[in-house]
Amino acid sequence: MKIGPYEIHVVENGLFGLDGGAMFGIIPKVLWERRIPSDPKNRIPLSTRSLLLISKNEKIIVETGIGTSFSKKEGDIYAIDHSKYSTEKSLSNLGFKREEITHVFLTHLHFDHVGGATYKDKDNIPQLTFPNAKYLVQKKQWEWALNPTDKDKVSFEPSLFTPLQEYNVLELLDGEGKWLDSLEIFIVNGHTEAQQMLYLADGEQSLLFCGDLIPTSAHIGYPWIMGYDNQPLVTLKEKKYWIPRIFEEKGILFFGHDPKVAYGTLEKEPNGKFKLNTIRSSEVV
């Protein structure tokens, strides 16, 4: 698939698991488990999927996955699984190398999105996964990640992202606007402060990388909002803007966490609710 100057590719970085109740907030388990069944510890499997955009001059990867820097204990808690998928393997299957990436676009700095930005070498020293890239983060999100609230500080692990500053590859952005060719950055604040979303359009087709505004296709329903969100009513307002917009544009929603669906379009049911038409299945579980 191609939109504007960019070829669109899916990069599977591996799996992890989070509590299903936390992932679906006020939605009862009897409803959400029909969409994504949980394991005996009530965890649901989640992808850590990246979007890869290739043009003549740029190779942009959106998100980096959970990475490999976690201890065995943490790996067990979060059911981290790279047995089938990894960033390097997925890029290689597409014919690319880590060293070719020019830009890393990070929607926000929660550990499951930025963990793959670095890795530990044999001496346990953090190294850049994409050594020739600039890593793009919103300035307000960077500041928030360094001084989070008691509610969300467990989602941030500074050792995963402070090396970006130390290696002088961090580029802090300040707000919304056009970026490169056919790309636009939008800010949403319900999940975390200044989560940046990447929107791609060429006048005929559009694509929104959903980030944690709509982490899985099960979250398309307006009240299906994560318990992790700092401001759920803000998330609700943001979803009520983006979902109808993408529907009207006949655009594509790209999901970073859905274990079965990489991306799809929307259709509207007679009752006014939206549902997904899957374009690209991605059976990672």
KADASUL-V620410 format. One record per pair of residues at least 24 apart in sequence whose ideal C-beta (glycine too) atoms are under 10 Angstrom apart, sorted by sequence separation. I is the first residue (numbers start at 0). GAP is how many residues later the second one is. D is the distance in Angstrom with one decimal. If there is no record, write none. Layout:
BEGIN
I,GAP,D
I,GAP,D
END
This chain:
BEGIN
16,24,7.8
17,24,9.5
18,24,6.0
19,24,4.4
103,24,9.2
136,24,7.8
181,24,9.6
183,24,9.9
187,24,8.8
188,24,10.0
190,24,8.7
213,24,9.4
243,24,8.8
257,24,7.5
258,24,7.9
259,24,7.6
16,25,9.3
17,25,6.1
18,25,7.8
19,25,10.0
64,25,9.5
103,25,8.2
187,25,5.2
212,25,5.9
213,25,6.7
242,25,9.9
251,25,10.0
253,25,9.8
254,25,9.8
258,25,5.5
259,25,7.2
16,26,3.5
17,26,6.6
60,26,8.4
103,26,5.4
134,26,8.4
212,26,6.6
252,26,9.5
253,26,8.9
257,26,8.9
258,26,4.6
15,27,8.7
16,27,6.3
17,27,9.2
102,27,8.7
136,27,7.8
185,27,9.6
246,27,6.1
251,27,6.8
254,27,8.7
16,28,5.7
17,28,6.1
87,28,9.9
100,28,8.5
101,28,8.6
104,28,9.7
108,28,6.6
134,28,9.8
136,28,9.8
141,28,7.7
212,28,10.0
213,28,7.6
245,28,9.1
251,28,9.1
15,29,7.9
16,29,6.5
86,29,5.6
98,29,9.9
100,29,4.2
103,29,4.9
104,29,9.5
105,29,6.3
106,29,9.9
107,29,7.9
108,29,9.4
134,29,4.8
142,29,9.0
209,29,9.8
212,29,6.8
213,29,7.6
14,30,5.6
15,30,5.8
60,30,8.3
85,30,9.0
97,30,8.8
98,30,9.9
99,30,8.6
100,30,8.9
101,30,7.0
102,30,5.7
103,30,7.2
104,30,8.3
105,30,6.5
106,30,9.0
107,30,7.8
133,30,9.5
134,30,9.3
141,30,5.8
212,30,9.5
242,30,10.0
243,30,7.9
14,31,6.7
15,31,8.6
87,31,9.6
97,31,5.9
98,31,7.5
100,31,7.0
101,31,5.7
102,31,5.5
103,31,4.5
104,31,5.1
105,31,5.1
106,31,8.9
109,31,9.8
113,31,8.6
140,31,9.0
141,31,9.4
225,31,10.0
242,31,5.7
13,32,10.0
14,32,6.3
15,32,6.3
45,32,9.4
47,32,9.0
58,32,9.6
79,32,9.3
86,32,9.3
97,32,5.4
98,32,6.1
99,32,7.5
100,32,4.6
101,32,7.3
102,32,8.0
103,32,6.8
104,32,8.8
105,32,8.7
108,32,6.1
134,32,8.9
138,32,9.8
139,32,9.1
140,32,9.1
209,32,8.2
213,32,9.6
13,33,8.0
14,33,7.0
45,33,9.0
47,33,9.9
77,33,8.6
96,33,9.7
97,33,7.3
98,33,5.6
99,33,9.0
100,33,9.6
102,33,6.3
103,33,9.2
107,33,5.3
108,33,7.1
125,33,7.2
135,33,9.9
136,33,6.6
138,33,4.2
139,33,9.4
209,33,9.9
219,33,7.8
12,34,7.8
13,34,5.5
14,34,9.9
42,34,9.2
44,34,7.3
47,34,9.4
77,34,8.0
97,34,8.7
98,34,9.0
106,34,8.5
107,34,9.7
125,34,8.2
133,34,9.8
134,34,5.3
135,34,8.4
136,34,7.5
137,34,7.2
138,34,6.5
139,34,7.9
190,34,8.9
207,34,6.5
11,35,6.6
12,35,4.3
13,35,9.4
42,35,8.1
43,35,9.5
60,35,9.3
79,35,9.0
96,35,10.0
97,35,8.7
105,35,8.2
108,35,8.1
109,35,8.3
125,35,9.8
127,35,7.3
133,35,5.9
134,35,5.5
135,35,5.0
136,35,6.1
137,35,5.3
138,35,5.1
139,35,8.5
189,35,7.7
190,35,7.0
207,35,9.6
219,35,9.7
238,35,9.9
11,36,7.9
12,36,6.7
40,36,9.2
42,36,5.7
44,36,8.3
48,36,9.1
105,36,9.6
107,36,8.6
108,36,4.1
125,36,8.7
126,36,8.1
127,36,7.8
130,36,8.4
132,36,6.7
133,36,7.9
134,36,6.6
135,36,8.2
136,36,7.0
137,36,7.4
138,36,8.5
154,36,9.7
155,36,9.0
189,36,9.3
191,36,8.5
209,36,9.3
216,36,7.7
218,36,8.6
9,37,9.7
10,37,9.6
11,37,5.8
12,37,5.9
47,37,8.5
49,37,7.3
58,37,6.8
60,37,9.1
63,37,9.8
73,37,9.1
77,37,10.0
107,37,7.7
108,37,9.0
125,37,4.2
131,37,8.8
133,37,4.8
134,37,9.7
135,37,5.8
137,37,7.7
154,37,7.6
190,37,7.0
191,37,7.9
192,37,7.4
207,37,8.4
217,37,9.5
10,38,6.9
11,38,8.0
40,38,8.1
46,38,8.3
51,38,8.7
58,38,9.6
109,38,9.9
124,38,9.1
125,38,9.4
130,38,8.2
132,38,9.8
137,38,9.5
190,38,4.8
191,38,6.0
192,38,9.1
207,38,5.7
216,38,5.9
218,38,8.8
9,39,6.5
10,39,4.0
47,39,8.9
51,39,7.6
60,39,9.9
90,39,9.8
108,39,9.4
119,39,9.7
127,39,5.8
129,39,8.4
151,39,9.3
189,39,5.3
190,39,6.9
191,39,9.0
205,39,8.9
206,39,8.8
213,39,6.5
215,39,5.7
217,39,9.7
218,39,8.8
9,40,7.8
10,40,7.3
38,40,7.4
49,40,8.0
53,40,8.8
58,40,10.0
60,40,5.3
63,40,6.3
125,40,8.2
126,40,8.7
151,40,6.6
188,40,9.8
189,40,7.2
190,40,8.1
194,40,9.9
205,40,7.1
212,40,9.9
213,40,9.6
214,40,6.9
215,40,8.7
216,40,9.7
217,40,7.6
8,41,8.9
9,41,7.2
10,41,5.0
48,41,9.3
49,41,9.2
53,41,9.8
58,41,5.3
59,41,7.5
60,41,9.1
61,41,9.0
62,41,8.4
63,41,9.6
69,41,8.1
87,41,8.4
117,41,8.6
125,41,8.5
127,41,6.5
151,41,9.3
188,41,8.0
189,41,4.8
190,41,9.0
196,41,9.2
207,41,9.2
213,41,7.0
214,41,6.5
215,41,5.2
216,41,5.2
217,41,10.0
8,42,7.6
9,42,7.3
51,42,7.0
53,42,7.8
58,42,5.1
59,42,6.7
60,42,7.5
61,42,8.1
62,42,7.5
63,42,7.1
68,42,9.2
86,42,6.8
109,42,8.3
112,42,9.4
113,42,8.8
114,42,7.6
117,42,6.4
188,42,6.4
189,42,6.5
206,42,9.7
213,42,9.3
214,42,4.1
215,42,4.0
216,42,9.9
217,42,9.8
7,43,7.1
8,43,4.0
57,43,9.2
58,43,5.1
59,43,4.5
60,43,5.6
61,43,4.5
62,43,6.7
86,43,9.1
110,43,8.8
111,43,8.2
113,43,8.4
116,43,6.7
117,43,7.9
135,43,8.2
148,43,10.0
187,43,9.9
189,43,7.6
190,43,8.7
194,43,9.4
198,43,9.2
205,43,4.9
207,43,6.5
208,43,9.6
209,43,5.5
210,43,9.3
213,43,9.3
214,43,7.4
215,43,7.5
216,43,7.9
217,43,9.3
7,44,7.6
8,44,7.8
51,44,7.5
57,44,5.0
58,44,7.6
59,44,7.8
60,44,7.2
61,44,8.1
62,44,6.4
65,44,9.6
66,44,8.1
109,44,9.6
110,44,6.4
114,44,10.0
115,44,8.8
116,44,6.4
117,44,9.5
147,44,8.4
148,44,9.6
189,44,3.7
190,44,6.1
204,44,8.3
205,44,8.2
206,44,6.2
207,44,7.2
208,44,8.6
209,44,6.2
210,44,9.4
211,44,7.6
213,44,9.2
215,44,8.6
216,44,4.8
219,44,9.7
5,45,9.7
6,45,8.3
7,45,6.7
8,45,6.7
56,45,7.7
57,45,6.2
59,45,6.1
60,45,9.7
61,45,7.3
62,45,9.5
65,45,6.7
66,45,8.8
69,45,7.2
109,45,4.4
110,45,7.0
114,45,5.2
117,45,5.2
143,45,9.9
147,45,8.9
188,45,5.6
189,45,2.9
196,45,8.1
203,45,9.9
204,45,7.9
205,45,3.7
206,45,4.3
207,45,5.8
208,45,4.9
209,45,5.7
210,45,6.3
211,45,7.7
215,45,7.6
216,45,9.8
5,46,9.2
6,46,7.3
7,46,8.3
53,46,9.3
65,46,4.7
66,46,9.8
68,46,6.2
108,46,8.5
109,46,6.6
110,46,4.8
113,46,5.3
114,46,8.9
116,46,8.0
117,46,7.5
140,46,9.0
187,46,7.9
188,46,8.6
189,46,7.3
198,46,9.6
203,46,9.5
204,46,6.9
205,46,6.9
206,46,7.9
207,46,6.8
208,46,8.8
209,46,6.7
210,46,9.2
216,46,9.2
219,46,7.4
5,47,4.3
6,47,4.3
54,47,9.5
64,47,7.4
65,47,8.0
66,47,7.9
67,47,7.9
68,47,8.7
107,47,8.9
108,47,6.0
109,47,8.9
112,47,9.5
113,47,5.0
116,47,6.4
137,47,8.4
139,47,8.3
144,47,8.3
187,47,7.6
189,47,7.5
190,47,8.8
198,47,9.3
204,47,7.2
206,47,5.9
208,47,7.2
209,47,8.8
216,47,6.8
4,48,9.0
5,48,6.4
6,48,7.5
12,48,9.7
53,48,10.0
63,48,9.7
64,48,7.7
65,48,8.9
66,48,3.2
67,48,7.6
68,48,9.6
107,48,9.2
108,48,8.8
110,48,9.8
112,48,9.7
140,48,9.7
143,48,6.6
144,48,8.7
188,48,9.8
189,48,5.4
200,48,7.7
209,48,9.1
3,49,9.3
4,49,9.1
5,49,5.1
15,49,8.7
51,49,8.4
62,49,9.0
63,49,7.0
64,49,8.9
65,49,4.3
66,49,3.8
68,49,6.7
108,49,8.7
110,49,6.0
117,49,8.7
135,49,8.6
137,49,6.8
139,49,8.8
143,49,4.1
144,49,9.8
187,49,9.4
188,49,7.7
189,49,8.2
216,49,9.9
2,50,8.7
4,50,4.3
5,50,9.8
8,50,9.9
10,50,6.6
12,50,7.8
14,50,9.6
15,50,5.2
52,50,8.7
62,50,5.3
63,50,6.1
64,50,6.5
65,50,6.4
66,50,7.1
67,50,9.4
68,50,6.3
69,50,9.9
109,50,9.5
110,50,9.0
113,50,8.5
142,50,8.1
143,50,6.8
187,50,4.7
200,50,7.6
3,51,8.1
4,51,6.7
10,51,9.0
12,51,7.1
13,51,6.0
14,51,8.6
61,51,9.7
62,51,8.2
63,51,6.9
64,51,3.9
66,51,7.0
67,51,5.5
68,51,5.3
108,51,7.8
109,51,10.0
140,51,6.8
141,51,9.9
142,51,8.6
143,51,9.8
186,51,9.5
187,51,9.1
199,51,9.2
221,51,8.5
1,52,9.3
4,52,8.6
5,52,8.1
6,52,9.8
8,52,9.3
10,52,8.7
12,52,2.9
13,52,6.5
52,52,8.8
63,52,3.4
64,52,9.0
66,52,6.4
67,52,7.4
108,52,5.2
116,52,9.3
139,52,9.8
140,52,6.0
141,52,8.5
185,52,9.3
198,52,8.8
199,52,8.8
220,52,6.8
221,52,8.8
1,53,9.7
4,53,8.6
5,53,9.9
10,53,9.5
11,53,8.6
12,53,7.1
13,53,8.7
62,53,7.9
63,53,4.6
66,53,9.2
108,53,9.9
116,53,9.9
139,53,5.5
140,53,4.2
187,53,9.0
209,53,9.1
219,53,8.4
220,53,7.8
5,54,7.8
10,54,8.3
12,54,8.1
13,54,8.7
15,54,9.2
49,54,9.3
50,54,8.4
62,54,9.3
63,54,8.6
139,54,3.7
140,54,6.7
187,54,8.1
199,54,9.2
208,54,9.2
219,54,5.5
220,54,8.9
12,55,10.0
49,55,9.4
60,55,9.4
68,55,9.3
105,55,8.0
108,55,9.6
137,55,8.4
138,55,7.6
139,55,9.8
140,55,7.2
185,55,9.5
207,55,9.5
219,55,6.9
60,56,10.0
137,56,4.1
139,56,9.6
185,56,8.3
197,56,8.9
206,56,7.4
219,56,6.1
68,57,7.4
136,57,8.9
137,57,7.7
154,57,9.9
105,58,8.8
137,58,4.9
216,58,8.6
217,58,9.2
15,59,8.6
17,59,10.0
136,59,7.8
216,59,4.6
16,60,8.8
17,60,7.2
103,60,8.8
135,60,7.9
215,60,9.8
15,61,9.6
16,61,6.1
17,61,8.6
67,61,9.3
216,61,7.7
15,62,4.7
16,62,3.4
66,62,7.6
135,62,9.5
213,62,10.0
14,63,9.7
15,63,5.8
16,63,8.2
49,63,9.6
14,64,7.2
15,64,4.8
16,64,8.4
47,64,6.0
64,64,9.3
105,64,9.7
14,65,7.3
15,65,7.0
47,65,7.8
63,65,6.4
103,65,8.4
13,66,6.9
14,66,4.3
15,66,9.5
45,66,7.6
49,66,8.2
63,66,7.9
103,66,10.0
13,67,6.0
14,67,7.9
47,67,8.1
103,67,9.5
13,68,4.2
14,68,8.6
47,68,7.3
60,68,9.4
102,68,8.6
104,68,9.6
12,69,8.0
13,69,8.3
14,69,7.9
60,69,7.0
13,70,7.8
14,70,7.2
13,71,4.9
58,71,9.3
63,71,8.7
11,72,8.1
12,72,6.3
13,72,5.9
60,72,7.7
11,73,4.0
12,73,6.6
13,73,7.9
58,73,9.6
59,73,8.7
154,73,6.9
10,74,8.9
11,74,8.3
12,74,4.8
58,74,8.3
59,74,10.0
61,74,9.6
104,74,8.6
153,74,9.6
10,75,9.8
11,75,8.5
12,75,9.5
13,75,9.5
57,75,10.0
154,75,9.9
10,76,6.5
12,76,9.4
13,76,9.1
59,76,9.1
102,76,9.2
151,76,7.3
11,77,8.6
12,77,6.8
102,77,8.0
150,77,8.9
151,77,9.2
10,78,9.7
11,78,5.0
12,78,9.7
101,78,9.9
104,78,8.9
106,78,10.0
150,78,10.0
151,78,6.0
10,79,4.6
150,79,6.6
9,80,8.0
10,80,6.3
102,80,9.9
104,80,8.5
107,80,9.6
8,81,8.9
11,81,9.2
106,81,9.1
109,81,8.6
148,81,7.3
8,82,9.0
10,82,9.1
109,82,7.0
112,82,9.4
147,82,9.3
10,83,7.3
73,83,9.3
107,83,7.3
108,83,8.2
8,84,9.8
9,84,8.7
106,84,9.1
107,84,5.1
8,85,5.4
10,85,9.0
106,85,9.2
107,85,8.4
109,85,9.2
8,86,9.6
107,86,7.6
108,86,9.5
143,86,9.4
6,87,9.7
8,87,8.4
69,87,8.7
106,87,9.8
107,87,4.5
68,88,8.5
106,88,5.4
107,88,7.4
105,89,9.7
106,89,5.6
107,89,9.9
66,90,9.9
68,90,7.5
69,90,9.2
105,90,7.9
106,90,6.5
68,91,6.4
104,91,7.6
106,91,7.6
104,92,9.8
66,93,6.9
104,93,5.7
17,94,8.0
65,94,9.4
15,95,9.5
15,96,6.2
63,96,9.3
63,97,9.9
112,98,7.8
12,99,9.7
15,99,9.2
112,99,7.7
111,100,9.0
13,101,9.9
109,101,9.9
12,102,9.1
13,102,8.5
106,102,7.2
109,102,7.3
12,103,5.8
106,103,9.0
107,103,7.0
111,103,9.8
104,104,8.1
106,104,3.8
107,104,7.0
105,105,9.6
106,105,7.0
106,106,8.8
109,118,8.3
59,119,9.6
59,120,7.8
57,122,6.4
56,123,8.7
57,123,8.2
59,123,8.1
56,124,8.6
54,125,8.1
55,125,9.4
57,125,9.3
54,126,6.8
52,127,9.1
54,127,8.8
54,128,9.8
52,129,9.5
52,130,7.9
61,134,9.9
61,135,9.6
62,135,9.6
61,136,5.6
59,138,8.5
61,138,9.8
59,140,9.9
112,143,7.6
111,144,8.9
112,144,9.6
52,145,8.5
111,145,8.0
62,146,7.9
50,147,7.5
52,147,7.2
61,147,5.2
62,148,7.8
50,149,8.9
61,149,8.6
106,149,7.9
52,154,9.4
50,156,8.1
52,156,9.6
50,158,5.3
49,159,9.3
50,159,10.0
48,160,9.8
46,168,9.5
45,169,7.5
46,169,8.6
45,170,7.4
43,172,8.7
5,174,9.2
43,174,9.3
4,175,9.0
5,175,8.0
3,176,9.9
4,176,5.3
5,176,6.8
3,177,6.5
4,177,6.3
5,177,8.0
3,178,3.3
4,178,9.7
2,179,7.0
3,179,8.2
2,180,9.8
35,180,6.8
34,181,7.7
35,181,9.4
34,182,8.0
35,182,6.0
34,183,3.9
31,184,9.9
33,184,9.0
34,184,9.2
31,186,6.6
34,186,9.8
30,187,9.4
31,187,9.6
34,189,8.9
30,190,9.5
26,191,8.8
64,191,8.9
7,192,8.1
22,192,7.4
23,192,9.4
26,192,9.4
31,192,7.7
61,192,8.3
22,193,8.0
30,193,8.9
62,193,5.7
5,194,6.5
23,194,7.5
24,194,9.6
26,194,8.1
61,194,8.2
62,194,9.9
4,195,9.9
22,195,8.7
23,195,7.9
3,196,6.5
5,196,8.7
22,196,8.4
26,196,6.9
2,197,5.2
3,197,7.3
4,197,8.2
7,197,9.7
17,197,9.6
23,197,9.9
25,197,6.6
26,197,5.5
84,197,9.7
2,198,7.1
3,198,3.7
24,198,7.9
25,198,8.8
26,198,8.4
2,199,5.3
3,199,8.5
7,199,6.9
23,199,9.6
24,199,7.4
25,199,7.6
26,199,9.9
84,199,6.3
1,200,8.8
2,200,9.9
3,200,9.1
23,200,6.1
24,200,4.9
26,200,9.7
83,200,7.3
2,201,8.2
3,201,8.4
5,201,9.1
22,201,9.3
23,201,8.1
24,201,5.7
25,201,8.1
83,201,9.4
2,202,5.0
3,202,9.7
22,202,9.8
23,202,7.1
24,202,4.4
1,203,8.7
2,203,7.3
3,203,9.7
22,203,5.6
23,203,7.5
24,203,8.4
50,203,5.5
80,203,9.2
0,204,8.4
2,204,5.8
21,204,6.8
22,204,7.4
24,204,7.4
49,204,9.7
50,204,9.9
80,204,9.1
21,205,4.4
22,205,7.6
48,205,8.1
50,205,8.0
0,206,8.6
20,206,6.8
21,206,6.0
25,206,8.5
48,206,7.0
49,206,7.5
24,207,6.7
48,207,5.0
17,208,9.0
18,208,8.4
46,208,7.8
47,208,7.1
48,208,7.2
17,209,10.0
18,209,9.6
45,209,10.0
46,209,7.0
47,209,7.3
48,209,7.7
17,210,8.3
24,210,9.4
45,210,8.7
46,210,5.6
48,210,9.4
45,211,4.4
46,211,6.2
50,211,8.9
44,212,9.5
45,212,7.9
46,212,5.3
48,212,9.7
50,212,8.6
43,213,9.4
44,213,10.0
45,213,6.2
46,213,8.5
48,213,6.3
44,214,4.7
46,214,9.1
48,214,9.3
43,215,7.7
44,215,9.3
46,215,8.2
35,221,9.7
35,222,8.3
36,222,10.0
34,223,9.6
35,223,6.5
35,224,8.2
34,225,9.5
48,233,6.9
22,234,8.5
46,235,6.9
48,235,7.8
47,236,9.2
46,237,5.0
45,238,9.1
46,238,8.2
17,239,8.8
44,239,7.7
45,239,9.1
44,240,4.5
15,241,9.2
43,241,9.5
14,242,9.9
16,242,9.8
12,243,9.4
7,244,8.5
9,244,8.4
14,244,7.3
7,246,8.3
2,248,9.5
36,248,9.6
2,249,8.3
35,249,9.0
11,250,8.5
0,251,8.4
10,251,9.9
9,252,4.8
9,253,7.7
7,254,9.9
7,255,8.4
0,262,8.9
16,268,9.9
14,269,5.9
9,270,6.5
11,270,6.7
13,270,8.2
14,270,6.7
12,271,9.6
7,272,9.3
9,272,6.3
11,272,5.8
0,278,8.3
0,279,8.4
END
